């Protein structure tokens, strides 16, 4: 991209009242956490398609994640999933991450793969199974303390398939009981991020089905409990950006799991199905970041941006690079919204004027802006090309097939 293209872009934005240097500063501060499980073998509901070169252990997952950060400059932390990433010595894993310029991010408990959890974990009618699940949650808190992780991200597969299968109100009580015990074990700097999903694998009711339920638990638990929004966990047509705005205003939005889906929770690369939705999510975040309420601005500053995807047919590292670059692109476009212009149109009840002021930012080509930012940060202008032309894709083929999977 030529200097002339960026100069033209800069002139356009200045004419619209956009502070381009401020936009660049915010984009340089953007950090996106990648998930360890996104680098391992995963599958559809029918089969795991094994790939050559996939990591064989958590240490190799971090080595792959370091490649994504090397070419994008966006991903300094990696979320782990227990027991998929269980090791004997977490201080050794932490040191390995640091040697690669990374840190260990959110710790994710796994309460959906044990045989005993077929009918629920923390909401199972069997008290001994509930206790087993509780001990795993407490184990993950301890792991987070050992790794220096701030966030413990919670998603529960608990639910029922048929009316009468379980007592919904008792299960609600058991969920709160488990979350409360876990909350008390957190260190002062830690957060509990409560995720939700309206169906699957349970098809009649899910114990944490929507953002309102997650929000209700977070309110009851206290300030260290917040809601995690997974962009693939909603019914068709759900206005996700509305949920985002509401939770920010309540100072209860803790983070995102970014992915994309066409029908149900497909865990596709974020921004590939509905990039405008992703843009509008960032528009709401940027709008709140200008709020006069310091608490709302603090909420925005503390949002954890995390990828949660299982790359079943794609090559793992390129898929992750594409994911984080799509997030960066839509964030960049959202930063080009002139909020004063939008507000003025709103005050005039100018429906089309307000809509146009938002949409126009989405239609800008931000490639010249992103190229300049990468150049200033010493990063390759084309991260995907830089990775594919490096020696790393060939080097990892020596791992063979049969890497770590879930």
Secondary structure, DSSP 8 states (H G I E B T S, - for coil): --HHHHHHHHHHHHHTT--HHHHHHHHHH---BEEGGGGSB-B-SS-B---TT--SSHHHHHHHHHHHHHHHS---EEEEEETTT--S-HHHHHHHHHHTT-EEEEEEE--SSSGGGGG-STT-S-HHHHHHHHHHHHHHHHHHHHHT--EEEE----EESSTTSS-HHHHHHHHHHHHHHHHHHS-TT-EEEE---SSSS-SSEETT-SHHHHHHHHHHH-TTEEEEEETTSS-TT--HHHHHHHHHHTT-EEEEEE-B-SSS---B-TTSS-HHHHHHHHHHHHHHHT-S-HHHHHHHHT-EEEE----SSS-HHHHHHHHHHHHHHHHHHHTT--HHHHHHHHHTT-HHHHHHHHHHHHTS--HHHHHHHHHHTT--SSHHHHHHTSSHHHHGGGG-S---B-
